[in-house]
Amino acid sequence: MQVESRVRPVGFDEEAVVLDIGISFTKVGYAGEFLPRQVFPTPVKLREMPQDASKYDYLPVIQDFLRYVFFQKVQSKPKEGPVIISEKFNASRAFMEAVAEILYRDLQVPVVCFVWDLSLPVYITGGYTAMVIDVGYGSTQILPVISRSDL
């Protein structure tokens, strides 16, 4: 009996690209891997968008950025598998809508899943219970994650 060495997130048969767009750095890799494949500075244009920017303000910046991520950093075809986006608790709705629109319309990603950033490490590694400590550029957050199957 052969055991698969890679852990897959629940509900995904294909390798999912995982994207975490942070304030200072962006991390991208594949679900089931414990480290991102690439960590690079988030573009200045994206960091300096005003809080009240509309979806239409974000679209050209996000389009260039996501094309760069898929074709330069990950070197994968976006049409070939699902994408998991790390969603920040305080992310603007316009930003998230622009990301979804570019992924679906322009890059033709078949499945996009937005997962709350603090539960993402547990989700993509197939875990059930964890203590997530996120030390970011501007803050530190701690979240205990307990699955119903462990109760």
Buried (B, 14 or more C-beta within 10 A) or exposed (E): EEEEEEEBBEEBEEBBBBBBBBEEBBBBBBBBBEEBBBBBEBBEEBEEBEEEBEBEBBBEBBBBBBBBBBEEBBEBEBEEBBBBBBBBEEBBEBBBBBBBBBBBEBBEBEBBBBBEBBBBBBBBBEBEEBEBEEEEEEEEEEBEBEEEEEE
